Amino acid sequence: AYALLSAGEDAQAMADFTAAASLDPSPKAMCLMGMLRMNLGDYDLAIRDFSLALEIDPSYAYAYAARAEAYALAGQTAKATEDMARARAIAPDLDLSAPPP
């Protein structure tokens, strides 16, 4: 599914991510769905997906950083700053350009 996302095949990627998340609602699966929603400009649903990832694993730094990006794109600067600070506190060297770990 990540390869489909990278190739710009959003509809098929969303179908694959949705199926994967229904079978295994892992933080990584929720983050991948959130990333796709963010790429499609649906920041509210992306924020929801990243928040679900954090409900599953509150120490998942990638979800904080990704949610920070979605908050920033949605114009919610204070929340973006807060989430990025949390992400950096957990994983100072986090690389958002890579797929979720």
Beta strands, then each sheet from edge to edge (+ up, - down):
end
